[in-house]
Amino acid sequence: MARILVAEDSVTDLEYVRNTLKDTGHEIVTAADGEEAEKKIRSERFDLIILDVIMPKKNGFQVCRDLKRDAELKDIPVIMITSKSQESDRFWGMKQGANEYITKPYEPDELLSAVKKYI
């Protein structure tokens, strides 16, 4: 069983991700903003991180960038999920080190497929 951190400030979107992943058998840990996500990443062990881009306090791009700059944490795969669908947004997400960039709305199978690639 893997541990997955899901950082999402929208309760509705968070529940959608949780419902999508509920039958995978993985442990899902949540964070409501970028700062909380980063604190949990630095104090707990995760096998995969799912980040919303638009979050209070610290956005997903910033969290991903900081994670990928840390030698001890840089190998944790990151999937970004966001409503930011411009090609420039995708470019910046991948430039910050994201392994996948999924735009909302998305089909559950798209997220499940991405998760299976990394755990």
CNS distance restraints for C-alpha pairs under 8 A (distance, minus, plus):
assign (resid   1 and name CA) (resid  25 and name CA) 6.25 0.50 0.50
assign (resid   1 and name CA) (resid  26 and name CA) 5.00 0.50 0.50
assign (resid   1 and name CA) (resid  27 and name CA) 6.93 0.50 0.50
assign (resid   2 and name CA) (resid  26 and name CA) 4.98 0.50 0.50
assign (resid   2 and name CA) (resid  27 and name CA) 6.18 0.50 0.50
assign (resid   2 and name CA) (resid  46 and name CA) 7.45 0.50 0.50
assign (resid   2 and name CA) (resid  47 and name CA) 5.81 0.50 0.50
assign (resid   2 and name CA) (resid  48 and name CA) 7.79 0.50 0.50
assign (resid   2 and name CA) (resid 119 and name CA) 6.85 0.50 0.50
assign (resid   3 and name CA) (resid  26 and name CA) 5.95 0.50 0.50
assign (resid   3 and name CA) (resid  27 and name CA) 4.79 0.50 0.50
assign (resid   3 and name CA) (resid  28 and name CA) 6.10 0.50 0.50
assign (resid   3 and name CA) (resid  29 and name CA) 7.29 0.50 0.50
assign (resid   3 and name CA) (resid  45 and name CA) 7.39 0.50 0.50
assign (resid   3 and name CA) (resid  46 and name CA) 4.99 0.50 0.50
assign (resid   3 and name CA) (resid  47 and name CA) 5.37 0.50 0.50
assign (resid   3 and name CA) (resid  48 and name CA) 6.76 0.50 0.50
assign (resid   4 and name CA) (resid  26 and name CA) 7.02 0.50 0.50
assign (resid   4 and name CA) (resid  27 and name CA) 6.13 0.50 0.50
assign (resid   4 and name CA) (resid  28 and name CA) 5.03 0.50 0.50
assign (resid   4 and name CA) (resid  29 and name CA) 6.08 0.50 0.50
assign (resid   4 and name CA) (resid  46 and name CA) 5.71 0.50 0.50
assign (resid   4 and name CA) (resid  47 and name CA) 5.97 0.50 0.50
assign (resid   4 and name CA) (resid  48 and name CA) 4.91 0.50 0.50
assign (resid   4 and name CA) (resid  49 and name CA) 5.68 0.50 0.50
assign (resid   4 and name CA) (resid  50 and name CA) 7.33 0.50 0.50
assign (resid   5 and name CA) (resid  28 and name CA) 6.05 0.50 0.50
assign (resid   5 and name CA) (resid  29 and name CA) 4.79 0.50 0.50
assign (resid   5 and name CA) (resid  30 and name CA) 5.60 0.50 0.50
assign (resid   5 and name CA) (resid  31 and name CA) 7.32 0.50 0.50
assign (resid   5 and name CA) (resid  37 and name CA) 7.67 0.50 0.50
assign (resid   5 and name CA) (resid  41 and name CA) 7.95 0.50 0.50
assign (resid   5 and name CA) (resid  46 and name CA) 6.57 0.50 0.50
assign (resid   5 and name CA) (resid  48 and name CA) 6.50 0.50 0.50
assign (resid   5 and name CA) (resid  49 and name CA) 4.81 0.50 0.50
assign (resid   5 and name CA) (resid  50 and name CA) 6.07 0.50 0.50
assign (resid   6 and name CA) (resid  14 and name CA) 7.55 0.50 0.50
assign (resid   6 and name CA) (resid  17 and name CA) 7.97 0.50 0.50
assign (resid   6 and name CA) (resid  28 and name CA) 7.00 0.50 0.50
assign (resid   6 and name CA) (resid  29 and name CA) 6.17 0.50 0.50
assign (resid   6 and name CA) (resid  30 and name CA) 4.82 0.50 0.50
assign (resid   6 and name CA) (resid  31 and name CA) 6.26 0.50 0.50
assign (resid   6 and name CA) (resid  49 and name CA) 6.10 0.50 0.50
assign (resid   6 and name CA) (resid  50 and name CA) 4.73 0.50 0.50
assign (resid   6 and name CA) (resid  51 and name CA) 6.09 0.50 0.50
assign (resid   7 and name CA) (resid  14 and name CA) 7.98 0.50 0.50
assign (resid   7 and name CA) (resid  30 and name CA) 5.73 0.50 0.50
assign (resid   7 and name CA) (resid  31 and name CA) 4.55 0.50 0.50
assign (resid   7 and name CA) (resid  32 and name CA) 5.84 0.50 0.50
assign (resid   7 and name CA) (resid  33 and name CA) 6.29 0.50 0.50
assign (resid   7 and name CA) (resid  34 and name CA) 6.93 0.50 0.50
assign (resid   7 and name CA) (resid  37 and name CA) 5.92 0.50 0.50
assign (resid   7 and name CA) (resid  49 and name CA) 7.78 0.50 0.50
assign (resid   7 and name CA) (resid  50 and name CA) 6.18 0.50 0.50
assign (resid   7 and name CA) (resid  51 and name CA) 4.91 0.50 0.50
assign (resid   7 and name CA) (resid  52 and name CA) 6.04 0.50 0.50
assign (resid   8 and name CA) (resid  13 and name CA) 7.07 0.50 0.50
assign (resid   8 and name CA) (resid  14 and name CA) 5.72 0.50 0.50
assign (resid   8 and name CA) (resid  30 and name CA) 7.53 0.50 0.50
assign (resid   8 and name CA) (resid  31 and name CA) 6.41 0.50 0.50
assign (resid   8 and name CA) (resid  32 and name CA) 5.38 0.50 0.50
assign (resid   8 and name CA) (resid  33 and name CA) 6.43 0.50 0.50
assign (resid   8 and name CA) (resid  51 and name CA) 6.52 0.50 0.50
assign (resid   8 and name CA) (resid  52 and name CA) 5.24 0.50 0.50
assign (resid   8 and name CA) (resid  55 and name CA) 6.89 0.50 0.50
assign (resid   9 and name CA) (resid  13 and name CA) 7.99 0.50 0.50
assign (resid   9 and name CA) (resid  14 and name CA) 7.37 0.50 0.50
assign (resid   9 and name CA) (resid  31 and name CA) 7.61 0.50 0.50
assign (resid   9 and name CA) (resid  32 and name CA) 4.55 0.50 0.50
assign (resid   9 and name CA) (resid  33 and name CA) 5.67 0.50 0.50
assign (resid   9 and name CA) (resid  52 and name CA) 7.71 0.50 0.50
assign (resid   9 and name CA) (resid  55 and name CA) 5.83 0.50 0.50
assign (resid   9 and name CA) (resid  56 and name CA) 7.43 0.50 0.50
assign (resid  10 and name CA) (resid  14 and name CA) 6.01 0.50 0.50
assign (resid  10 and name CA) (resid  32 and name CA) 7.79 0.50 0.50
assign (resid  11 and name CA) (resid  15 and name CA) 6.14 0.50 0.50
assign (resid  12 and name CA) (resid  16 and name CA) 6.33 0.50 0.50
assign (resid  13 and name CA) (resid  17 and name CA) 6.35 0.50 0.50
assign (resid  14 and name CA) (resid  18 and name CA) 6.17 0.50 0.50
assign (resid  15 and name CA) (resid  19 and name CA) 5.92 0.50 0.50
assign (resid  16 and name CA) (resid  20 and name CA) 6.10 0.50 0.50
assign (resid  17 and name CA) (resid  21 and name CA) 6.24 0.50 0.50
assign (resid  18 and name CA) (resid  22 and name CA) 5.73 0.50 0.50
assign (resid  18 and name CA) (resid  28 and name CA) 7.33 0.50 0.50
assign (resid  19 and name CA) (resid  23 and name CA) 7.98 0.50 0.50
assign (resid  20 and name CA) (resid 108 and name CA) 5.69 0.50 0.50
assign (resid  20 and name CA) (resid 111 and name CA) 7.75 0.50 0.50
assign (resid  20 and name CA) (resid 112 and name CA) 7.31 0.50 0.50
assign (resid  21 and name CA) (resid  25 and name CA) 7.89 0.50 0.50
assign (resid  21 and name CA) (resid  26 and name CA) 7.54 0.50 0.50
assign (resid  21 and name CA) (resid 112 and name CA) 7.12 0.50 0.50
assign (resid  22 and name CA) (resid  26 and name CA) 7.58 0.50 0.50
assign (resid  30 and name CA) (resid  37 and name CA) 7.77 0.50 0.50
assign (resid  31 and name CA) (resid  36 and name CA) 5.61 0.50 0.50
assign (resid  31 and name CA) (resid  37 and name CA) 5.13 0.50 0.50
assign (resid  31 and name CA) (resid  40 and name CA) 7.92 0.50 0.50
assign (resid  32 and name CA) (resid  36 and name CA) 6.64 0.50 0.50
assign (resid  32 and name CA) (resid  37 and name CA) 7.38 0.50 0.50
assign (resid  32 and name CA) (resid  55 and name CA) 7.86 0.50 0.50
assign (resid  33 and name CA) (resid  37 and name CA) 6.24 0.50 0.50
assign (resid  33 and name CA) (resid  55 and name CA) 5.37 0.50 0.50
assign (resid  33 and name CA) (resid  56 and name CA) 5.42 0.50 0.50
assign (resid  33 and name CA) (resid  57 and name CA) 6.42 0.50 0.50
assign (resid  33 and name CA) (resid  58 and name CA) 6.81 0.50 0.50
assign (resid  33 and name CA) (resid  59 and name CA) 7.71 0.50 0.50
assign (resid  34 and name CA) (resid  38 and name CA) 6.16 0.50 0.50
assign (resid  34 and name CA) (resid  55 and name CA) 6.13 0.50 0.50
assign (resid  34 and name CA) (resid  56 and name CA) 6.54 0.50 0.50
assign (resid  34 and name CA) (resid  57 and name CA) 5.97 0.50 0.50
assign (resid  34 and name CA) (resid  58 and name CA) 4.38 0.50 0.50
assign (resid  34 and name CA) (resid  59 and name CA) 5.58 0.50 0.50
assign (resid  34 and name CA) (resid  60 and name CA) 6.39 0.50 0.50
assign (resid  34 and name CA) (resid  63 and name CA) 6.27 0.50 0.50
assign (resid  35 and name CA) (resid  39 and name CA) 6.25 0.50 0.50
assign (resid  35 and name CA) (resid  57 and name CA) 6.08 0.50 0.50
assign (resid  35 and name CA) (resid  58 and name CA) 5.73 0.50 0.50
assign (resid  35 and name CA) (resid  63 and name CA) 7.93 0.50 0.50
assign (resid  36 and name CA) (resid  40 and name CA) 6.26 0.50 0.50
assign (resid  37 and name CA) (resid  41 and name CA) 6.11 0.50 0.50
assign (resid  37 and name CA) (resid  63 and name CA) 7.77 0.50 0.50
assign (resid  38 and name CA) (resid  42 and name CA) 6.21 0.50 0.50
assign (resid  38 and name CA) (resid  63 and name CA) 6.40 0.50 0.50
assign (resid  38 and name CA) (resid  67 and name CA) 7.95 0.50 0.50
assign (resid  39 and name CA) (resid  43 and name CA) 6.24 0.50 0.50
assign (resid  40 and name CA) (resid  44 and name CA) 5.60 0.50 0.50
assign (resid  41 and name CA) (resid  45 and name CA) 6.79 0.50 0.50
assign (resid  41 and name CA) (resid  46 and name CA) 7.00 0.50 0.50
assign (resid  46 and name CA) (resid  76 and name CA) 7.32 0.50 0.50
assign (resid  47 and name CA) (resid  76 and name CA) 6.11 0.50 0.50
assign (resid  47 and name CA) (resid  77 and name CA) 7.27 0.50 0.50
assign (resid  47 and name CA) (resid 119 and name CA) 6.98 0.50 0.50
assign (resid  48 and name CA) (resid  76 and name CA) 5.83 0.50 0.50
assign (resid  48 and name CA) (resid  77 and name CA) 5.20 0.50 0.50
assign (resid  48 and name CA) (resid  78 and name CA) 6.13 0.50 0.50
assign (resid  48 and name CA) (resid  79 and name CA) 7.83 0.50 0.50
assign (resid  48 and name CA) (resid 115 and name CA) 7.89 0.50 0.50
assign (resid  48 and name CA) (resid 118 and name CA) 7.23 0.50 0.50
assign (resid  48 and name CA) (resid 119 and name CA) 7.33 0.50 0.50
assign (resid  49 and name CA) (resid  76 and name CA) 7.14 0.50 0.50
assign (resid  49 and name CA) (resid  77 and name CA) 6.30 0.50 0.50
assign (resid  49 and name CA) (resid  78 and name CA) 4.83 0.50 0.50
assign (resid  49 and name CA) (resid  79 and name CA) 6.27 0.50 0.50
assign (resid  50 and name CA) (resid  78 and name CA) 5.79 0.50 0.50
assign (resid  50 and name CA) (resid  79 and name CA) 4.73 0.50 0.50
assign (resid  50 and name CA) (resid  80 and name CA) 5.73 0.50 0.50
assign (resid  50 and name CA) (resid  81 and name CA) 7.02 0.50 0.50
assign (resid  51 and name CA) (resid  60 and name CA) 5.63 0.50 0.50
assign (resid  51 and name CA) (resid  78 and name CA) 7.13 0.50 0.50
assign (resid  51 and name CA) (resid  79 and name CA) 6.23 0.50 0.50
assign (resid  51 and name CA) (resid  80 and name CA) 4.76 0.50 0.50
assign (resid  51 and name CA) (resid  81 and name CA) 6.04 0.50 0.50
assign (resid  52 and name CA) (resid  59 and name CA) 7.67 0.50 0.50
assign (resid  52 and name CA) (resid  60 and name CA) 5.63 0.50 0.50
assign (resid  52 and name CA) (resid  80 and name CA) 5.74 0.50 0.50
assign (resid  52 and name CA) (resid  81 and name CA) 4.97 0.50 0.50
assign (resid  52 and name CA) (resid  82 and name CA) 5.42 0.50 0.50
assign (resid  53 and name CA) (resid  59 and name CA) 5.43 0.50 0.50
assign (resid  53 and name CA) (resid  60 and name CA) 4.01 0.50 0.50
assign (resid  53 and name CA) (resid  61 and name CA) 6.06 0.50 0.50
assign (resid  53 and name CA) (resid  80 and name CA) 6.64 0.50 0.50
assign (resid  53 and name CA) (resid  81 and name CA) 6.74 0.50 0.50
assign (resid  53 and name CA) (resid  82 and name CA) 5.55 0.50 0.50
assign (resid  53 and name CA) (resid  84 and name CA) 7.73 0.50 0.50
assign (resid  54 and name CA) (resid  59 and name CA) 5.39 0.50 0.50
assign (resid  54 and name CA) (resid  60 and name CA) 6.43 0.50 0.50
assign (resid  54 and name CA) (resid  82 and name CA) 7.14 0.50 0.50
assign (resid  55 and name CA) (resid  59 and name CA) 4.91 0.50 0.50
assign (resid  55 and name CA) (resid  60 and name CA) 6.79 0.50 0.50
assign (resid  58 and name CA) (resid  62 and name CA) 6.33 0.50 0.50
assign (resid  58 and name CA) (resid  63 and name CA) 6.79 0.50 0.50
assign (resid  59 and name CA) (resid  63 and name CA) 6.41 0.50 0.50
assign (resid  60 and name CA) (resid  64 and name CA) 5.98 0.50 0.50
assign (resid  60 and name CA) (resid  80 and name CA) 7.43 0.50 0.50
assign (resid  61 and name CA) (resid  65 and name CA) 6.08 0.50 0.50
assign (resid  61 and name CA) (resid  92 and name CA) 7.48 0.50 0.50
assign (resid  61 and name CA) (resid  93 and name CA) 6.07 0.50 0.50
assign (resid  61 and name CA) (resid  96 and name CA) 6.26 0.50 0.50
assign (resid  62 and name CA) (resid  66 and name CA) 6.14 0.50 0.50
assign (resid  62 and name CA) (resid  96 and name CA) 7.81 0.50 0.50
assign (resid  63 and name CA) (resid  67 and name CA) 6.10 0.50 0.50
assign (resid  64 and name CA) (resid  68 and name CA) 6.11 0.50 0.50
assign (resid  64 and name CA) (resid  78 and name CA) 7.28 0.50 0.50
assign (resid  64 and name CA) (resid  96 and name CA) 6.00 0.50 0.50
assign (resid  64 and name CA) (resid  97 and name CA) 6.43 0.50 0.50
assign (resid  64 and name CA) (resid  98 and name CA) 6.73 0.50 0.50
assign (resid  65 and name CA) (resid  69 and name CA) 6.28 0.50 0.50
assign (resid  65 and name CA) (resid  96 and name CA) 4.76 0.50 0.50
assign (resid  65 and name CA) (resid  97 and name CA) 6.46 0.50 0.50
assign (resid  66 and name CA) (resid  70 and name CA) 6.58 0.50 0.50
assign (resid  67 and name CA) (resid  73 and name CA) 5.82 0.50 0.50
assign (resid  67 and name CA) (resid  74 and name CA) 5.63 0.50 0.50
assign (resid  68 and name CA) (resid  73 and name CA) 6.61 0.50 0.50
assign (resid  68 and name CA) (resid  74 and name CA) 4.08 0.50 0.50
assign (resid  68 and name CA) (resid  75 and name CA) 7.36 0.50 0.50
assign (resid  68 and name CA) (resid  96 and name CA) 7.45 0.50 0.50
assign (resid  68 and name CA) (resid  97 and name CA) 6.20 0.50 0.50
assign (resid  69 and name CA) (resid  73 and name CA) 7.97 0.50 0.50
assign (resid  69 and name CA) (resid  74 and name CA) 6.32 0.50 0.50
assign (resid  70 and name CA) (resid  74 and name CA) 5.56 0.50 0.50
assign (resid  77 and name CA) (resid  98 and name CA) 7.21 0.50 0.50
assign (resid  77 and name CA) (resid  99 and name CA) 6.04 0.50 0.50
assign (resid  77 and name CA) (resid 118 and name CA) 6.63 0.50 0.50
assign (resid  78 and name CA) (resid  97 and name CA) 7.62 0.50 0.50
assign (resid  78 and name CA) (resid  98 and name CA) 5.02 0.50 0.50
assign (resid  78 and name CA) (resid  99 and name CA) 5.38 0.50 0.50
assign (resid  78 and name CA) (resid 100 and name CA) 6.74 0.50 0.50
assign (resid  79 and name CA) (resid  98 and name CA) 5.98 0.50 0.50
assign (resid  79 and name CA) (resid  99 and name CA) 5.82 0.50 0.50
assign (resid  79 and name CA) (resid 100 and name CA) 4.69 0.50 0.50
assign (resid  79 and name CA) (resid 101 and name CA) 5.93 0.50 0.50
assign (resid  79 and name CA) (resid 102 and name CA) 7.39 0.50 0.50
assign (resid  79 and name CA) (resid 114 and name CA) 7.60 0.50 0.50
assign (resid  79 and name CA) (resid 115 and name CA) 7.99 0.50 0.50
assign (resid  80 and name CA) (resid  93 and name CA) 7.33 0.50 0.50
assign (resid  80 and name CA) (resid  98 and name CA) 6.56 0.50 0.50
assign (resid  80 and name CA) (resid  99 and name CA) 7.98 0.50 0.50
assign (resid  80 and name CA) (resid 100 and name CA) 6.12 0.50 0.50
assign (resid  80 and name CA) (resid 101 and name CA) 4.78 0.50 0.50
assign (resid  80 and name CA) (resid 102 and name CA) 6.03 0.50 0.50
assign (resid  81 and name CA) (resid 101 and name CA) 6.08 0.50 0.50
assign (resid  81 and name CA) (resid 102 and name CA) 4.78 0.50 0.50
assign (resid  81 and name CA) (resid 103 and name CA) 5.66 0.50 0.50
assign (resid  81 and name CA) (resid 104 and name CA) 6.74 0.50 0.50
assign (resid  82 and name CA) (resid 101 and name CA) 7.81 0.50 0.50
assign (resid  82 and name CA) (resid 102 and name CA) 6.48 0.50 0.50
assign (resid  82 and name CA) (resid 103 and name CA) 4.96 0.50 0.50
assign (resid  82 and name CA) (resid 104 and name CA) 5.53 0.50 0.50
assign (resid  83 and name CA) (resid 103 and name CA) 5.39 0.50 0.50
assign (resid  83 and name CA) (resid 104 and name CA) 4.77 0.50 0.50
assign (resid  83 and name CA) (resid 105 and name CA) 7.25 0.50 0.50
assign (resid  84 and name CA) (resid  89 and name CA) 6.15 0.50 0.50
assign (resid  84 and name CA) (resid  90 and name CA) 7.90 0.50 0.50
assign (resid  84 and name CA) (resid 103 and name CA) 6.67 0.50 0.50
assign (resid  84 and name CA) (resid 104 and name CA) 7.90 0.50 0.50
assign (resid  85 and name CA) (resid  89 and name CA) 6.43 0.50 0.50
assign (resid  85 and name CA) (resid  90 and name CA) 6.97 0.50 0.50
assign (resid  85 and name CA) (resid 103 and name CA) 5.80 0.50 0.50
assign (resid  85 and name CA) (resid 104 and name CA) 7.89 0.50 0.50
assign (resid  86 and name CA) (resid  90 and name CA) 6.61 0.50 0.50
assign (resid  87 and name CA) (resid  91 and name CA) 6.14 0.50 0.50
assign (resid  88 and name CA) (resid  92 and name CA) 6.22 0.50 0.50
assign (resid  89 and name CA) (resid  93 and name CA) 6.15 0.50 0.50
assign (resid  90 and name CA) (resid  94 and name CA) 6.20 0.50 0.50
assign (resid  90 and name CA) (resid 101 and name CA) 6.39 0.50 0.50
assign (resid  91 and name CA) (resid  95 and name CA) 5.99 0.50 0.50
assign (resid  92 and name CA) (resid  96 and name CA) 6.11 0.50 0.50
assign (resid  93 and name CA) (resid  97 and name CA) 6.73 0.50 0.50
assign (resid  93 and name CA) (resid  98 and name CA) 5.72 0.50 0.50
assign (resid  93 and name CA) (resid 101 and name CA) 6.85 0.50 0.50
assign (resid  94 and name CA) (resid  98 and name CA) 4.78 0.50 0.50
assign (resid  94 and name CA) (resid  99 and name CA) 6.75 0.50 0.50
assign (resid  94 and name CA) (resid 100 and name CA) 7.41 0.50 0.50
assign (resid  94 and name CA) (resid 101 and name CA) 7.30 0.50 0.50
assign (resid 100 and name CA) (resid 114 and name CA) 7.10 0.50 0.50
assign (resid 102 and name CA) (resid 106 and name CA) 7.18 0.50 0.50
assign (resid 102 and name CA) (resid 110 and name CA) 7.96 0.50 0.50
assign (resid 102 and name CA) (resid 111 and name CA) 7.63 0.50 0.50
assign (resid 106 and name CA) (resid 110 and name CA) 6.67 0.50 0.50
assign (resid 106 and name CA) (resid 111 and name CA) 7.63 0.50 0.50
assign (resid 107 and name CA) (resid 111 and name CA) 7.09 0.50 0.50
assign (resid 108 and name CA) (resid 112 and name CA) 6.20 0.50 0.50
assign (resid 109 and name CA) (resid 113 and name CA) 5.86 0.50 0.50
assign (resid 110 and name CA) (resid 114 and name CA) 6.35 0.50 0.50
assign (resid 111 and name CA) (resid 115 and name CA) 6.16 0.50 0.50
assign (resid 112 and name CA) (resid 116 and name CA) 6.14 0.50 0.50
assign (resid 113 and name CA) (resid 117 and name CA) 6.51 0.50 0.50
assign (resid 114 and name CA) (resid 118 and name CA) 7.14 0.50 0.50
assign (resid 115 and name CA) (resid 119 and name CA) 6.34 0.50 0.50
